[in-house]
Amino acid sequence: MNTVGIVVVVGVLVVATVVGLVLRARAGRVRLATPGASPPGSGWALAAHEPGLDDRVLLLQVSSPVCTPCRQTAGLLGELVDSTPGLVHVEVDVADRPEVAAELGIMRTPTVVAFDRAGTELLRVSGVPRRPELVRALAPALAG
């Protein structure tokens, strides 16, 4: 192998490592939605779920059938819903409903998108959510 080939291989490895580290650092972090990120009402409609009288926040989880982190996320969100009044969790399989992922611009599973009662996006998390961070971010919407 010549010197140019070695430099190319090392360069590709460095870039791949940096990309991997950045993705790993961002996994599970809550990203707050920008105002107007989604049209009002879209969240509950995408979940095919009408909010009940006491429902304040919808956690729409987009998953895939062979995704281990998706099962972890579903368990974590299920526990959170059981202990938090006003919180609803709906899991959508991207294999069955790819239009949901397309509508929300989701490129990775699991992704959780939170919507308020009006159906407006509040936040999203790609990867397994960090529970304390998610609870803090949801608190204002659940209190109001």
N, CA, C and O atoms as a GROMACS GRO file, in nm:
protein
  576
    1MET      N    1   0.086  -0.118   0.000
    1MET     CA    2   0.000   0.000   0.000
    1MET      C    3   0.090   0.123   0.000
    1MET      O    4   0.189   0.130   0.073
    2ASN      N    5   0.055   0.219  -0.082
    2ASN     CA    6   0.137   0.340  -0.089
    2ASN      C    7   0.096   0.439   0.019
    2ASN      O    8  -0.001   0.418   0.092
    3THR      N    9   0.171   0.546   0.027
    3THR     CA   10   0.149   0.646   0.131
    3THR      C   11   0.012   0.714   0.118
    3THR      O   12  -0.054   0.740   0.218
    4VAL      N   13  -0.031   0.742  -0.005
    4VAL     CA   14  -0.161   0.806  -0.027
    4VAL      C   15  -0.273   0.716   0.024
    4VAL      O   16  -0.367   0.765   0.087
    5GLY      N   17  -0.264   0.586  -0.002
    5GLY     CA   18  -0.365   0.491   0.046
    5GLY      C   19  -0.374   0.488   0.197
    5GLY      O   20  -0.483   0.483   0.253
    6ILE      N   21  -0.260   0.492   0.262
    6ILE     CA   22  -0.256   0.490   0.409
    6ILE      C   23  -0.320   0.618   0.464
    6ILE      O   24  -0.396   0.613   0.560
    7VAL      N   25  -0.290   0.731   0.403
    7VAL     CA   26  -0.346   0.859   0.448
    7VAL      C   27  -0.498   0.858   0.430
    7VAL      O   28  -0.571   0.906   0.518
    8VAL      N   29  -0.546   0.804   0.319
    8VAL     CA   30  -0.690   0.798   0.295
    8VAL      C   31  -0.758   0.709   0.399
    8VAL      O   32  -0.861   0.748   0.454
    9VAL      N   33  -0.702   0.592   0.427
    9VAL     CA   34  -0.760   0.501   0.525
    9VAL      C   35  -0.763   0.565   0.663
    9VAL      O   36  -0.864   0.558   0.733
   10VAL      N   37  -0.654   0.627   0.703
   10VAL     CA   38  -0.648   0.693   0.833
   10VAL      C   39  -0.749   0.808   0.839
   10VAL      O   40  -0.816   0.826   0.940
   11GLY      N   41  -0.760   0.885   0.732
   11GLY     CA   42  -0.856   0.995   0.726
   11GLY      C   43  -0.998   0.947   0.741
   11GLY      O   44  -1.077   1.006   0.815
   12VAL      N   45  -1.034   0.840   0.671
   12VAL     CA   46  -1.169   0.784   0.681
   12VAL      C   47  -1.197   0.735   0.823
   12VAL      O   48  -1.306   0.757   0.876
   13LEU      N   49  -1.099   0.670   0.884
   13LEU     CA   50  -1.117   0.622   1.021
   13LEU      C   51  -1.136   0.738   1.119
   13LEU      O   52  -1.219   0.729   1.209
   14VAL      N   53  -1.062   0.845   1.102
   14VAL     CA   54  -1.075   0.961   1.191
   14VAL      C   55  -1.213   1.024   1.175
   14VAL      O   56  -1.279   1.055   1.275
   15VAL      N   57  -1.257   1.044   1.051
   15VAL     CA   58  -1.388   1.104   1.028
   15VAL      C   59  -1.498   1.016   1.084
   15VAL      O   60  -1.590   1.066   1.149
   16ALA      N   61  -1.491   0.886   1.061
   16ALA     CA   62  -1.594   0.794   1.113
   16ALA      C   63  -1.596   0.796   1.265
   16ALA      O   64  -1.704   0.791   1.324
   17THR      N   65  -1.482   0.803   1.328
   17THR     CA   66  -1.475   0.807   1.474
   17THR      C   67  -1.538   0.936   1.528
   17THR      O   68  -1.614   0.932   1.625
   18VAL      N   69  -1.508   1.048   1.466
   18VAL     CA   70  -1.564   1.176   1.510
   18VAL      C   71  -1.716   1.176   1.494
   18VAL      O   72  -1.788   1.218   1.584
   19VAL      N   73  -1.764   1.128   1.380
   19VAL     CA   74  -1.909   1.122   1.357
   19VAL      C   75  -1.975   1.032   1.461
   19VAL      O   76  -2.079   1.067   1.517
   20GLY      N   77  -1.915   0.918   1.488
   20GLY     CA   78  -1.969   0.825   1.588
   20GLY      C   79  -1.974   0.887   1.727
   20GLY      O   80  -2.072   0.870   1.800
   21LEU      N   81  -1.869   0.959   1.764
   21LEU     CA   82  -1.867   1.024   1.896
   21LEU      C   83  -1.971   1.135   1.907
   21LEU      O   84  -2.034   1.150   2.012
   22VAL      N   85  -1.990   1.210   1.801
   22VAL     CA   86  -2.092   1.317   1.802
   22VAL      C   87  -2.231   1.256   1.815
   22VAL      O   88  -2.311   1.303   1.895
   23LEU      N   89  -2.260   1.153   1.738
   23LEU     CA   90  -2.392   1.087   1.746
   23LEU      C   91  -2.415   1.028   1.884
   23LEU      O   92  -2.526   1.036   1.938
   24ARG      N   93  -2.313   0.969   1.940
   24ARG     CA   94  -2.326   0.909   2.074
   24ARG      C   95  -2.354   1.016   2.180
   24ARG      O   96  -2.434   0.995   2.271
   25ALA      N   97  -2.288   1.130   2.168
   25ALA     CA   98  -2.306   1.239   2.265
   25ALA      C   99  -2.446   1.297   2.256
   25ALA      O  100  -2.501   1.342   2.357
   26ARG      N  101  -2.505   1.299   2.137
   26ARG     CA  102  -2.638   1.357   2.118
   26ARG      C  103  -2.751   1.260   2.151
   26ARG      O  104  -2.865   1.303   2.171
   27ALA      N  105  -2.723   1.132   2.157
   27ALA     CA  106  -2.827   1.031   2.180
   27ALA      C  107  -2.892   1.051   2.316
   27ALA      O  108  -2.824   1.065   2.418
   28GLY      N  109  -3.024   1.053   2.317
   28GLY     CA  110  -3.099   1.063   2.441
   28GLY      C  111  -3.117   1.203   2.493
   28GLY      O  112  -3.184   1.222   2.595
   29ARG      N  113  -3.062   1.301   2.427
   29ARG     CA  114  -3.075   1.441   2.472
   29ARG      C  115  -3.206   1.500   2.424
   29ARG      O  116  -3.251   1.475   2.312
   30VAL      N  117  -3.267   1.577   2.510
   30VAL     CA  118  -3.391   1.645   2.477
   30VAL      C  119  -3.359   1.768   2.394
   30VAL      O  120  -3.274   1.849   2.431
   31ARG      N  121  -3.428   1.780   2.281
   31ARG     CA  122  -3.416   1.900   2.197
   31ARG      C  123  -3.553   1.967   2.194
   31ARG      O  124  -3.650   1.909   2.146
   32LEU      N  125  -3.559   2.088   2.244
   32LEU     CA  126  -3.686   2.162   2.246
   32LEU      C  127  -3.723   2.202   2.105
   32LEU      O  128  -3.637   2.236   2.024
   33ALA      N  129  -3.852   2.198   2.076
   33ALA     CA  130  -3.902   2.234   1.943
   33ALA      C  131  -3.896   2.384   1.925
   33ALA      O  132  -3.913   2.460   2.020
   34THR      N  133  -3.872   2.425   1.802
   34THR     CA  134  -3.879   2.567   1.771
   34THR      C  135  -4.026   2.604   1.747
   34THR      O  136  -4.100   2.522   1.693
   35PRO      N  137  -4.067   2.723   1.785
   35PRO     CA  138  -4.208   2.761   1.762
   35PRO      C  139  -4.244   2.747   1.614
   35PRO      O  140  -4.168   2.786   1.526
   36GLY      N  141  -4.360   2.690   1.590
   36GLY     CA  142  -4.407   2.669   1.454
   36GLY      C  143  -4.346   2.547   1.387
   36GLY      O  144  -4.360   2.529   1.266
   37ALA      N  145  -4.277   2.462   1.465
   37ALA     CA  146  -4.212   2.344   1.408
   37ALA      C  147  -4.313   2.246   1.349
   37ALA      O  148  -4.284   2.175   1.253
   38SER      N  149  -4.431   2.244   1.406
   38SER     CA  150  -4.534   2.154   1.354
   38SER      C  151  -4.668   2.226   1.357
   38SER      O  152  -4.691   2.311   1.443
   39PRO      N  153  -4.754   2.194   1.263
   39PRO     CA  154  -4.886   2.257   1.266
   39PRO      C  155  -4.965   2.210   1.386
   39PRO      O  156  -4.957   2.093   1.422
   40PRO      N  157  -5.042   2.298   1.451
   40PRO     CA  158  -5.123   2.257   1.566
   40PRO      C  159  -5.214   2.140   1.530
   40PRO      O  160  -5.272   2.135   1.421
   41GLY      N  161  -5.225   2.047   1.623
   41GLY     CA  162  -5.313   1.933   1.602
   41GLY      C  163  -5.248   1.814   1.538
   41GLY      O  164  -5.307   1.706   1.536
   42SER      N  165  -5.129   1.830   1.485
   42SER     CA  166  -5.069   1.722   1.409
   42SER      C  167  -5.027   1.603   1.495
   42SER      O  168  -5.034   1.489   1.449
   43GLY      N  169  -4.984   1.626   1.617
   43GLY     CA  170  -4.932   1.518   1.701
   43GLY      C  171  -5.033   1.410   1.732
   43GLY      O  172  -5.006   1.292   1.709
   44TRP      N  173  -5.147   1.448   1.784
   44TRP     CA  174  -5.248   1.350   1.821
   44TRP      C  175  -5.303   1.280   1.697
   44TRP      O  176  -5.334   1.161   1.701
   45ALA      N  177  -5.316   1.353   1.587
   45ALA     CA  178  -5.365   1.293   1.463
   45ALA      C  179  -5.266   1.190   1.410
   45ALA      O  180  -5.308   1.083   1.364
   46LEU      N  181  -5.137   1.220   1.414
   46LEU     CA  182  -5.036   1.124   1.369
   46LEU      C  183  -5.037   0.998   1.455
   46LEU      O  184  -5.013   0.888   1.405
   47ALA      N  185  -5.065   1.015   1.582
   47ALA     CA  186  -5.070   0.900   1.673
   47ALA      C  187  -5.202   0.823   1.660
   47ALA      O  188  -5.217   0.715   1.716
   48ALA      N  189  -5.297   0.880   1.585
   48ALA     CA  190  -5.431   0.821   1.571
   48ALA      C  191  -5.492   0.800   1.709
   48ALA      O  192  -5.549   0.694   1.737
   49HIS      N  193  -5.480   0.902   1.793
   49HIS     CA  194  -5.525   0.894   1.932
   49HIS      C  195  -5.590   1.026   1.970
   49HIS      O  196  -5.528   1.132   1.957
   50GLU      N  197  -5.711   1.022   2.015
   50GLU     CA  198  -5.779   1.142   2.064
   50GLU      C  199  -5.744   1.162   2.210
   50GLU      O  200  -5.748   1.067   2.288
   51PRO      N  201  -5.710   1.285   2.250
   51PRO     CA  202  -5.678   1.307   2.391
   51PRO      C  203  -5.800   1.294   2.480
   51PRO      O  204  -5.909   1.341   2.446
   52GLY      N  205  -5.781   1.230   2.595
   52GLY     CA  206  -5.887   1.221   2.695
   52GLY      C  207  -5.898   1.352   2.770
   52GLY      O  208  -5.819   1.444   2.748
   53LEU      N  209  -5.995   1.361   2.857
   53LEU     CA  210  -6.017   1.485   2.931
   53LEU      C  211  -5.896   1.531   3.012
   53LEU      O  212  -5.869   1.651   3.020
   54ASP      N  213  -5.824   1.437   3.070
   54ASP     CA  214  -5.710   1.472   3.155
   54ASP      C  215  -5.575   1.463   3.084
   54ASP      O  216  -5.472   1.488   3.146
   55ASP      N  217  -5.574   1.428   2.957
   55ASP     CA  218  -5.448   1.413   2.884
   55ASP      C  219  -5.390   1.550   2.849
   55ASP      O  220  -5.457   1.633   2.788
   56ARG      N  221  -5.265   1.572   2.888
   56ARG     CA  222  -5.199   1.700   2.863
   56ARG      C  223  -5.085   1.689   2.761
   56ARG      O  224  -5.067   1.777   2.677
   57VAL      N  225  -5.010   1.578   2.767
   57VAL     CA  226  -4.893   1.562   2.681
   57VAL      C  227  -4.892   1.422   2.621
   57VAL      O  228  -4.914   1.323   2.690
   58LEU      N  229  -4.867   1.418   2.490
   58LEU     CA  230  -4.853   1.292   2.417
   58LEU      C  231  -4.706   1.268   2.390
   58LEU      O  232  -4.637   1.356   2.338
   59LEU      N  233  -4.658   1.149   2.425
   59LEU     CA  234  -4.524   1.106   2.387
   59LEU      C  235  -4.541   1.007   2.272
   59LEU      O  236  -4.580   0.893   2.293
   60LEU      N  237  -4.512   1.052   2.151
   60LEU     CA  238  -4.524   0.968   2.032
   60LEU      C  239  -4.387   0.908   2.004
   60LEU      O  240  -4.292   0.978   1.970
   61GLN      N  241  -4.378   0.775   2.020
   61GLN     CA  242  -4.252   0.705   2.000
   61GLN      C  243  -4.256   0.637   1.864
   61GLN      O  244  -4.345   0.557   1.836
   62VAL      N  245  -4.158   0.670   1.779
   62VAL     CA  246  -4.144   0.605   1.650
   62VAL      C  247  -4.035   0.499   1.664
   62VAL      O  248  -3.920   0.529   1.696
   63SER      N  249  -4.074   0.373   1.639
   63SER     CA  250  -3.985   0.259   1.660
   63SER      C  251  -3.976   0.174   1.536
   63SER      O  252  -4.051   0.192   1.439
   64SER      N  253  -3.883   0.080   1.539
   64SER     CA  254  -3.874  -0.020   1.434
   64SER      C  255  -3.872  -0.158   1.498
   64SER      O  256  -3.836  -0.172   1.615
   65PRO      N  257  -3.911  -0.262   1.422
   65PRO     CA  258  -3.930  -0.394   1.481
   65PRO      C  259  -3.803  -0.459   1.539
   65PRO      O  260  -3.813  -0.538   1.632
   66VAL      N  261  -3.687  -0.427   1.486
   66VAL     CA  262  -3.565  -0.495   1.531
   66VAL      C  263  -3.474  -0.403   1.612
   66VAL      O  264  -3.352  -0.417   1.609
   67CYS      N  265  -3.533  -0.312   1.684
   67CYS     CA  266  -3.459  -0.207   1.754
   67CYS      C  267  -3.461  -0.233   1.904
   67CYS      O  268  -3.564  -0.215   1.969
   68THR      N  269  -3.348  -0.275   1.959
   68THR     CA  270  -3.338  -0.299   2.103
   68THR      C  271  -3.357  -0.171   2.185
   68THR      O  272  -3.428  -0.174   2.285
   69PRO      N  273  -3.295  -0.058   2.146
   69PRO     CA  274  -3.320   0.066   2.221
   69PRO      C  275  -3.467   0.108   2.219
   69PRO      O  276  -3.513   0.177   2.310
   70CYS      N  277  -3.540   0.067   2.115
   70CYS     CA  278  -3.684   0.100   2.109
   70CYS      C  279  -3.759   0.033   2.224
   70CYS      O  280  -3.848   0.093   2.284
   71ARG      N  281  -3.723  -0.091   2.254
   71ARG     CA  282  -3.788  -0.162   2.366
   71ARG      C  283  -3.752  -0.097   2.499
   71ARG      O  284  -3.836  -0.085   2.588
   72GLN      N  285  -3.626  -0.054   2.512
   72GLN     CA  286  -3.584   0.017   2.635
   72GLN      C  287  -3.664   0.146   2.650
   72GLN      O  288  -3.710   0.179   2.759
   73THR      N  289  -3.678   0.218   2.540
   73THR     CA  290  -3.751   0.345   2.542
   73THR      C  291  -3.897   0.322   2.579
   73THR      O  292  -3.954   0.396   2.659
   74ALA      N  293  -3.959   0.221   2.519
   74ALA     CA  294  -4.099   0.191   2.549
   74ALA      C  295  -4.117   0.160   2.698
   74ALA      O  296  -4.214   0.204   2.759
   75GLY      N  297  -4.026   0.084   2.756
   75GLY     CA  298  -4.032   0.052   2.899
   75GLY      C  299  -4.019   0.176   2.985
   75GLY      O  300  -4.094   0.195   3.080
   76LEU      N  301  -3.922   0.260   2.952
   76LEU     CA  302  -3.900   0.384   3.028
   76LEU      C  303  -4.022   0.475   3.019
   76LEU      O  304  -4.067   0.528   3.120
   77LEU      N  305  -4.077   0.492   2.898
   77LEU     CA  306  -4.193   0.580   2.882
   77LEU      C  307  -4.317   0.521   2.948
   77LEU      O  308  -4.400   0.595   3.002
   78GLY      N  309  -4.330   0.390   2.945
   78GLY     CA  310  -4.443   0.325   3.013
   78GLY      C  311  -4.440   0.351   3.162
   78GLY      O  312  -4.543   0.380   3.223
   79GLU      N  313  -4.321   0.339   3.223
   79GLU     CA  314  -4.306   0.368   3.366
   79GLU      C  315  -4.337   0.514   3.396
   79GLU      O  316  -4.401   0.546   3.496
   80LEU      N  317  -4.291   0.603   3.308
   80LEU     CA  318  -4.314   0.745   3.327
   80LEU      C  319  -4.463   0.778   3.320
   80LEU      O  320  -4.513   0.857   3.400
   81VAL      N  321  -4.532   0.718   3.225
   81VAL     CA  322  -4.676   0.741   3.210
   81VAL      C  323  -4.751   0.688   3.332
   81VAL      O  324  -4.846   0.752   3.380
   82ASP      N  325  -4.709   0.572   3.384
   82ASP     CA  326  -4.775   0.514   3.502
   82ASP      C  327  -4.763   0.604   3.625
   82ASP      O  328  -4.849   0.601   3.713
   83SER      N  329  -4.656   0.683   3.631
   83SER     CA  330  -4.634   0.765   3.750
   83SER      C  331  -4.662   0.914   3.727
   83SER      O  332  -4.642   0.996   3.817
   84THR      N  333  -4.710   0.950   3.607
   84THR     CA  334  -4.730   1.092   3.575
   84THR      C  335  -4.870   1.115   3.519
   84THR      O  336  -4.896   1.078   3.404
   85PRO      N  337  -4.959   1.175   3.595
   85PRO     CA  338  -5.093   1.205   3.543
   85PRO      C  339  -5.085   1.302   3.425
   85PRO      O  340  -5.004   1.395   3.425
   86GLY      N  341  -5.170   1.279   3.327
   86GLY     CA  342  -5.176   1.368   3.212
   86GLY      C  343  -5.084   1.333   3.097
   86GLY      O  344  -5.086   1.398   2.993
   87LEU      N  345  -5.002   1.229   3.117
   87LEU     CA  346  -4.904   1.188   3.016
   87LEU      C  347  -4.954   1.064   2.943
   87LEU      O  348  -5.000   0.969   3.006
   88VAL      N  349  -4.944   1.064   2.811
   88VAL     CA  350  -4.989   0.954   2.726
   88VAL      C  351  -4.873   0.909   2.639
   88VAL      O  352  -4.798   0.992   2.587
   89HIS      N  353  -4.857   0.778   2.623
   89HIS     CA  354  -4.752   0.722   2.537
   89HIS      C  355  -4.816   0.638   2.427
   89HIS      O  356  -4.895   0.548   2.455
   90VAL      N  357  -4.780   0.669   2.302
   90VAL     CA  358  -4.826   0.590   2.188
   90VAL      C  359  -4.702   0.554   2.107
   90VAL      O  360  -4.622   0.641   2.071
   91GLU      N  361  -4.686   0.425   2.080
   91GLU     CA  362  -4.573   0.378   2.000
   91GLU      C  363  -4.620   0.346   1.860
   91GLU      O  364  -4.720   0.276   1.842
   92VAL      N  365  -4.548   0.397   1.760
   92VAL     CA  366  -4.580   0.374   1.620
   92VAL      C  367  -4.464   0.299   1.557
   92VAL      O  368  -4.348   0.340   1.569
   93ASP      N  369  -4.496   0.188   1.489
   93ASP     CA  370  -4.395   0.109   1.420
   93ASP      C  371  -4.373   0.169   1.282
   93ASP      O  372  -4.465   0.176   1.201
   94VAL      N  373  -4.251   0.213   1.256
   94VAL     CA  374  -4.220   0.279   1.129
   94VAL      C  375  -4.238   0.185   1.010
   94VAL      O  376  -4.262   0.230   0.898
   95ALA      N  377  -4.229   0.055   1.034
   95ALA     CA  378  -4.251  -0.042   0.925
   95ALA      C  379  -4.398  -0.045   0.883
   95ALA      O  380  -4.429  -0.066   0.766
   96ASP      N  381  -4.488  -0.023   0.978
   96ASP     CA  382  -4.631  -0.022   0.949
   96ASP      C  383  -4.681   0.115   0.904
   96ASP      O  384  -4.773   0.125   0.823
   97ARG      N  385  -4.619   0.221   0.958
   97ARG     CA  386  -4.667   0.358   0.930
   97ARG      C  387  -4.550   0.451   0.896
   97ARG      O  388  -4.520   0.542   0.973
   98PRO      N  389  -4.485   0.428   0.782
   98PRO     CA  390  -4.369   0.512   0.746
   98PRO      C  391  -4.405   0.658   0.725
   98PRO      O  392  -4.318   0.745   0.733
   99GLU      N  393  -4.531   0.687   0.697
   99GLU     CA  394  -4.572   0.826   0.675
   99GLU      C  395  -4.556   0.911   0.800
   99GLU      O  396  -4.536   1.032   0.791
  100VAL      N  397  -4.564   0.849   0.917
  100VAL     CA  398  -4.546   0.924   1.043
  100VAL      C  399  -4.402   0.974   1.052
  100VAL      O  400  -4.378   1.091   1.083
  101ALA      N  401  -4.307   0.885   1.026
  101ALA     CA  402  -4.166   0.925   1.030
  101ALA      C  403  -4.138   1.031   0.924
  101ALA      O  404  -4.064   1.126   0.949
  102ALA      N  405  -4.196   1.013   0.806
  102ALA     CA  406  -4.174   1.111   0.698
  102ALA      C  407  -4.231   1.247   0.737
  102ALA      O  408  -4.166   1.349   0.717
  103GLU      N  409  -4.351   1.248   0.790
  103GLU     CA  410  -4.417   1.374   0.829
  103GLU      C  411  -4.336   1.449   0.934
  103GLU      O  412  -4.329   1.572   0.932
  104LEU      N  413  -4.275   1.374   1.027
  104LEU     CA  414  -4.200   1.437   1.136
  104LEU      C  415  -4.051   1.454   1.104
  104LEU      O  416  -3.977   1.511   1.184
  105GLY      N  417  -4.008   1.405   0.988
  105GLY     CA  418  -3.867   1.416   0.952
  105GLY      C  419  -3.776   1.331   1.038
  105GLY      O  420  -3.663   1.370   1.068
  106ILE      N  421  -3.826   1.214   1.078
  106ILE     CA  422  -3.749   1.125   1.166
  106ILE      C  423  -3.662   1.033   1.081
  106ILE      O  424  -3.711   0.968   0.988
  107MET      N  425  -3.534   1.028   1.113
  107MET     CA  426  -3.438   0.947   1.038
  107MET      C  427  -3.382   0.831   1.120
  107MET      O  428  -3.303   0.752   1.068
  108ARG      N  429  -3.420   0.822   1.247
  108ARG     CA  430  -3.358   0.721   1.334
  108ARG      C  431  -3.459   0.675   1.437
  108ARG      O  432  -3.543   0.753   1.482
  109THR      N  433  -3.449   0.547   1.475
  109THR     CA  434  -3.534   0.495   1.582
  109THR      C  435  -3.447   0.453   1.698
  109THR      O  436  -3.334   0.409   1.678
  110PRO      N  437  -3.496   0.467   1.819
  110PRO     CA  438  -3.622   0.530   1.854
  110PRO      C  439  -3.610   0.682   1.853
  110PRO      O  440  -3.505   0.738   1.882
  111THR      N  441  -3.718   0.745   1.818
  111THR     CA  442  -3.732   0.890   1.834
  111THR      C  443  -3.864   0.914   1.904
  111THR      O  444  -3.967   0.858   1.866
  112VAL      N  445  -3.861   0.996   2.006
  112VAL     CA  446  -3.981   1.032   2.082
  112VAL      C  447  -4.008   1.180   2.056
  112VAL      O  448  -3.920   1.265   2.072
  113VAL      N  449  -4.130   1.210   2.017
  113VAL     CA  450  -4.172   1.348   1.996
  113VAL      C  451  -4.286   1.375   2.093
  113VAL      O  452  -4.384   1.301   2.096
  114ALA      N  453  -4.273   1.481   2.172
  114ALA     CA  454  -4.377   1.518   2.268
  114ALA      C  455  -4.462   1.630   2.209
  114ALA      O  456  -4.410   1.725   2.150
  115PHE      N  457  -4.594   1.615   2.226
  115PHE     CA  458  -4.690   1.714   2.178
  115PHE      C  459  -4.777   1.759   2.294
  115PHE      O  460  -4.812   1.679   2.382
  116ASP      N  461  -4.813   1.887   2.295
  116ASP     CA  462  -4.905   1.935   2.397
  116ASP      C  463  -5.048   1.898   2.361
  116ASP      O  464  -5.072   1.834   2.258
  117ARG      N  465  -5.141   1.937   2.443
  117ARG     CA  466  -5.281   1.902   2.422
  117ARG      C  467  -5.335   1.953   2.288
  117ARG      O  468  -5.422   1.891   2.228
  118ALA      N  469  -5.282   2.065   2.242
  118ALA     CA  470  -5.324   2.121   2.114
  118ALA      C  471  -5.260   2.048   1.996
  118ALA      O  472  -5.295   2.074   1.880
  119GLY      N  473  -5.166   1.957   2.025
  119GLY     CA  474  -5.101   1.882   1.918
  119GLY      C  475  -4.977   1.947   1.864
  119GLY      O  476  -4.924   1.904   1.761
  120THR      N  477  -4.928   2.051   1.931
  120THR     CA  478  -4.809   2.122   1.888
  120THR      C  479  -4.685   2.056   1.948
  120THR      O  480  -4.683   2.020   2.066
  121GLU      N  481  -4.582   2.040   1.867
  121GLU     CA  482  -4.460   1.975   1.913
  121GLU      C  483  -4.392   2.056   2.022
  121GLU      O  484  -4.374   2.177   2.010
  122LEU      N  485  -4.354   1.987   2.130
  122LEU     CA  486  -4.283   2.048   2.241
  122LEU      C  487  -4.134   2.019   2.235
  122LEU      O  488  -4.051   2.108   2.254
  123LEU      N  489  -4.102   1.893   2.209
  123LEU     CA  490  -3.962   1.849   2.212
  123LEU      C  491  -3.949   1.717   2.139
  123LEU      O  492  -4.048   1.653   2.104
  124ARG      N  493  -3.824   1.676   2.116
  124ARG     CA  494  -3.797   1.544   2.062
  124ARG      C  495  -3.666   1.490   2.119
  124ARG      O  496  -3.576   1.564   2.158
  125VAL      N  497  -3.660   1.357   2.120
  125VAL     CA  498  -3.544   1.286   2.171
  125VAL      C  499  -3.513   1.173   2.073
  125VAL      O  500  -3.600   1.090   2.045
  126SER      N  501  -3.391   1.170   2.022
  126SER     CA  502  -3.347   1.057   1.939
  126SER      C  503  -3.261   0.967   2.026
  126SER      O  504  -3.169   1.014   2.094
  127GLY      N  505  -3.291   0.839   2.026
  127GLY     CA  506  -3.222   0.746   2.114
  127GLY      C  507  -3.303   0.727   2.241
  127GLY      O  508  -3.413   0.780   2.254
  128VAL      N  509  -3.249   0.651   2.334
  128VAL     CA  510  -3.318   0.627   2.461
  128VAL      C  511  -3.313   0.756   2.544
  128VAL      O  512  -3.205   0.808   2.571
  129PRO      N  513  -3.430   0.808   2.583
  129PRO     CA  514  -3.431   0.935   2.658
  129PRO      C  515  -3.360   0.924   2.793
  129PRO      O  516  -3.357   0.817   2.855
  130ARG      N  517  -3.305   1.034   2.835
  130ARG     CA  518  -3.248   1.045   2.969
  130ARG      C  519  -3.363   1.092   3.058
  130ARG      O  520  -3.408   1.206   3.049
  131ARG      N  521  -3.409   1.003   3.143
  131ARG     CA  522  -3.531   1.027   3.220
  131ARG      C  523  -3.533   1.161   3.295
  131ARG      O  524  -3.629   1.236   3.280
  132PRO      N  525  -3.430   1.194   3.375
  132PRO     CA  526  -3.438   1.321   3.449
  132PRO      C  527  -3.451   1.442   3.357
  132PRO      O  528  -3.526   1.535   3.386
  133GLU      N  529  -3.379   1.441   3.247
  133GLU     CA  530  -3.385   1.552   3.152
  133GLU      C  531  -3.523   1.561   3.088
  133GLU      O  532  -3.577   1.670   3.070
  134LEU      N  533  -3.580   1.445   3.053
  134LEU     CA  534  -3.713   1.442   2.992
  134LEU      C  535  -3.820   1.492   3.090
  134LEU      O  536  -3.908   1.569   3.052
  135VAL      N  537  -3.812   1.447   3.214
  135VAL     CA  538  -3.909   1.489   3.317
  135VAL      C  539  -3.903   1.640   3.336
  135VAL      O  540  -4.007   1.706   3.345
  136ARG      N  541  -3.782   1.695   3.343
  136ARG     CA  542  -3.767   1.842   3.359
  136ARG      C  543  -3.827   1.916   3.240
  136ARG      O  544  -3.894   2.018   3.257
  137ALA      N  545  -3.803   1.866   3.120
  137ALA     CA  546  -3.851   1.935   3.000
  137ALA      C  547  -4.003   1.928   2.987
  137ALA      O  548  -4.065   2.020   2.933
  138LEU      N  549  -4.065   1.820   3.035
  138LEU     CA  550  -4.210   1.803   3.026
  138LEU      C  551  -4.287   1.876   3.137
  138LEU      O  552  -4.406   1.905   3.122
  139ALA      N  553  -4.220   1.904   3.248
  139ALA     CA  554  -4.287   1.961   3.366
  139ALA      C  555  -4.373   2.083   3.336
  139ALA      O  556  -4.486   2.088   3.384
  140PRO      N  557  -4.327   2.182   3.261
  140PRO     CA  558  -4.412   2.300   3.237
  140PRO      C  559  -4.542   2.264   3.163
  140PRO      O  560  -4.648   2.318   3.196
  141ALA      N  561  -4.536   2.176   3.066
  141ALA     CA  562  -4.656   2.140   2.990
  141ALA      C  563  -4.753   2.057   3.073
  141ALA      O  564  -4.874   2.065   3.054
  142LEU      N  565  -4.700   1.979   3.166
  142LEU     CA  566  -4.786   1.896   3.250
  142LEU      C  567  -4.848   1.978   3.363
  142LEU      O  568  -4.956   1.945   3.412
  143ALA      N  569  -4.781   2.085   3.403
  143ALA     CA  570  -4.831   2.169   3.512
  143ALA      C  571  -4.942   2.261   3.465
  143ALA      O  572  -5.034   2.292   3.541
  144GLY      N  573  -4.933   2.306   3.340
  144GLY     CA  574  -5.028   2.405   3.291
  144GLY      C  575  -5.148   2.339   3.243
  144GLY      O  576  -5.241   2.406   3.198
   0.00000   0.00000   0.00000
